[in-house]
């Protein structure tokens, strides 16, 4: 449980440090490095996830149309779904997302009101409860669309951490 909290903190650091280049140094050792690239000219949000060798390993795209965003994180073929991400609309305008696996909610991610600046999220998941804080405005723009790097420590549920990164990106830049 502590390792996931450290990993979430590292995710924040990597997203924040993306201004200094993809896959820059961070405190996470023995990590798998991923590059998330948002696709443009698509209906809604769509991402390609590549490993540090440039191989496509996951994709994120629309699962269905309707109220709120419904995304799915799948293998590159789109045949195997790892997680579904569902945006839950609420009247206050604060973001709430559910991360689901096999149609079961495994995490609730809520954006907290922060009047001082930055963004705060609370995560209640089957892995434990966590807080994510930071200024997530610093993604590096390479061309049309944007890319950023995420490092995930070996032994973690990598698709789950990537799903959290997508939720943060959707709230911060969506």
C-alpha positions as CSV (number, residue, x, y, z in Angstrom):
1,X,0.0,0.0,0.0
2,X,2.8,2.4,0.8
3,X,4.5,1.6,-2.5
4,X,1.3,2.7,-4.4
5,X,1.3,6.0,-2.5
6,X,4.9,6.5,-3.4
7,X,4.1,5.6,-7.0
8,X,1.3,8.1,-7.1
9,X,3.6,10.8,-5.7
10,X,6.1,9.8,-8.4
11,X,3.4,10.1,-11.0
12,X,2.8,13.7,-9.9
13,X,6.5,14.4,-10.0
14,X,6.8,13.0,-13.5
15,X,3.8,14.9,-14.8
16,X,5.1,18.1,-13.2
17,X,8.7,17.4,-14.5
18,X,7.5,16.8,-18.1
19,X,8.5,20.3,-19.0
20,X,12.1,19.2,-18.6
21,X,11.6,16.4,-21.2
22,X,10.2,13.0,-21.4
23,X,11.6,10.3,-19.1
24,X,13.6,12.8,-17.1
25,X,15.2,11.7,-13.8
26,X,12.9,11.0,-10.9
27,X,13.1,9.2,-7.5
28,X,11.5,6.1,-8.9
29,X,14.1,3.3,-9.4
30,X,13.5,0.0,-11.2
31,X,10.6,1.6,-13.1
32,X,8.8,0.9,-16.4
33,X,8.7,4.1,-18.5
34,X,5.7,5.0,-20.6
35,X,5.0,7.8,-23.0
36,X,1.3,8.9,-23.2
37,X,0.5,10.7,-26.4
38,X,-2.9,12.3,-26.9
39,X,-4.3,11.9,-30.3
40,X,-5.8,14.8,-32.1
41,X,-8.5,15.0,-34.7
42,X,-10.5,12.3,-32.9
43,X,-13.9,12.4,-31.3
44,X,-13.1,13.2,-27.7
45,X,-10.1,12.0,-25.8
46,X,-7.9,9.3,-27.3
47,X,-4.3,8.3,-26.3
48,X,-1.6,5.9,-27.3
49,X,0.7,4.5,-24.7
50,X,4.2,3.5,-25.7
51,X,7.0,1.9,-23.8
52,X,10.5,3.5,-23.6
53,X,11.5,1.6,-26.8
54,X,8.7,3.3,-28.8
55,X,6.4,0.2,-29.0
56,X,2.7,0.8,-28.6
57,X,1.5,-1.2,-25.5
58,X,-1.9,0.2,-24.6
59,X,-4.5,2.5,-26.0
60,X,-7.2,4.6,-24.4
61,X,-10.3,5.6,-26.3
62,X,-14.0,6.1,-26.1
63,X,-16.0,3.2,-24.8
64,X,-19.4,4.6,-25.5
65,X,-21.1,7.9,-26.1
66,X,-23.4,9.5,-23.5
67,X,-23.4,11.9,-20.7
68,X,-19.9,12.3,-19.3
69,X,-16.8,10.6,-20.7
70,X,-16.5,6.9,-20.9
71,X,-13.0,5.7,-21.8
72,X,-11.4,2.3,-21.8
73,X,-7.7,1.3,-21.4
74,X,-7.0,-1.7,-23.6
75,X,-4.2,-3.6,-25.2
76,X,-3.1,-2.2,-28.6
77,X,-5.5,-4.5,-30.4
78,X,-8.5,-3.1,-28.4
79,X,-9.6,-6.7,-27.6
80,X,-8.6,-6.9,-23.9
81,X,-9.9,-4.2,-21.6
82,X,-7.9,-3.6,-18.5
83,X,-9.8,-0.7,-17.0
84,X,-12.8,1.5,-17.9
85,X,-12.8,5.1,-16.9
86,X,-16.2,6.8,-16.3
87,X,-16.8,10.5,-15.7
88,X,-19.6,11.0,-13.3
89,X,-21.3,14.4,-13.8
90,X,-22.2,16.3,-10.6
91,X,-24.0,19.6,-10.1
92,X,-21.1,21.4,-8.4
93,X,-18.8,20.9,-11.4
94,X,-16.1,19.1,-9.4
95,X,-14.7,16.1,-11.3
96,X,-15.5,12.6,-10.2
97,X,-14.4,9.5,-12.0
98,X,-14.8,5.8,-11.5
99,X,-12.2,3.4,-12.6
100,X,-13.8,0.0,-13.3
101,X,-12.5,-3.5,-13.9
102,X,-14.9,-6.2,-15.2
103,X,-17.8,-3.7,-14.6
104,X,-16.9,-3.4,-10.9
105,X,-15.8,-0.1,-9.4
106,X,-12.2,-0.5,-8.2
107,X,-11.5,3.2,-7.6
108,X,-13.4,6.5,-7.1
109,X,-11.3,9.6,-8.0
110,X,-12.6,13.0,-6.9
111,X,-11.3,16.4,-7.5
112,X,-11.2,18.5,-4.3
113,X,-12.0,22.2,-4.3
114,X,-8.7,24.1,-3.9
115,X,-8.9,27.9,-3.8
116,X,-5.2,28.5,-3.5
117,X,-4.2,26.9,-6.9
118,X,-3.1,23.6,-8.1
119,X,-5.3,20.6,-8.1
120,X,-6.1,18.0,-5.4
121,X,-7.6,14.6,-5.9
122,X,-8.8,11.9,-3.4
123,X,-8.6,8.3,-4.5
124,X,-10.6,5.6,-2.7
125,X,-9.6,2.3,-4.3
126,X,-9.3,-1.4,-3.6
127,X,-5.5,-0.6,-3.2
128,X,-6.2,1.9,-0.4
129,X,-7.1,5.6,0.0
130,X,-4.7,8.3,-1.4
131,X,-4.4,12.0,-2.0
132,X,-2.8,13.4,-5.1
133,X,-1.8,17.1,-5.2
134,X,0.1,19.3,-7.6
135,X,0.2,21.7,-10.4
136,X,-0.5,19.5,-13.4
137,X,-0.4,22.3,-16.0
138,X,3.1,21.6,-17.1
139,X,2.8,19.2,-20.0
140,X,5.3,19.6,-22.8
141,X,3.8,20.3,-26.2
142,X,5.8,18.6,-29.0
143,X,3.5,19.1,-31.9
144,X,-0.2,18.9,-32.5
145,X,-1.4,17.1,-29.5
146,X,0.8,16.5,-26.5
147,X,3.0,13.8,-24.9
148,X,4.3,13.2,-21.4
149,X,6.2,10.5,-19.6
150,X,5.1,8.3,-16.7
151,X,7.4,6.0,-14.7
152,X,5.8,3.1,-12.8
153,X,7.7,1.0,-10.4
154,X,7.9,-2.7,-11.2
155,X,5.4,-4.8,-9.3
156,X,2.6,-2.2,-9.5
157,X,-0.6,-2.6,-11.4
158,X,0.7,-0.6,-14.4
159,X,-2.6,-0.2,-16.2
160,X,-4.2,1.1,-13.0
161,X,-1.6,3.8,-12.6
162,X,-1.9,4.7,-16.2
163,X,-5.7,5.0,-15.7
164,X,-5.1,7.4,-12.8
165,X,-2.7,9.4,-15.1
166,X,-5.5,9.7,-17.7
167,X,-8.0,10.8,-15.1
168,X,-5.6,13.6,-13.9
169,X,-4.9,14.6,-17.5
170,X,-8.6,14.7,-18.3
171,X,-9.4,16.9,-15.3
172,X,-6.3,19.2,-15.8
173,X,-6.5,19.5,-19.6
174,X,-9.7,17.9,-20.8
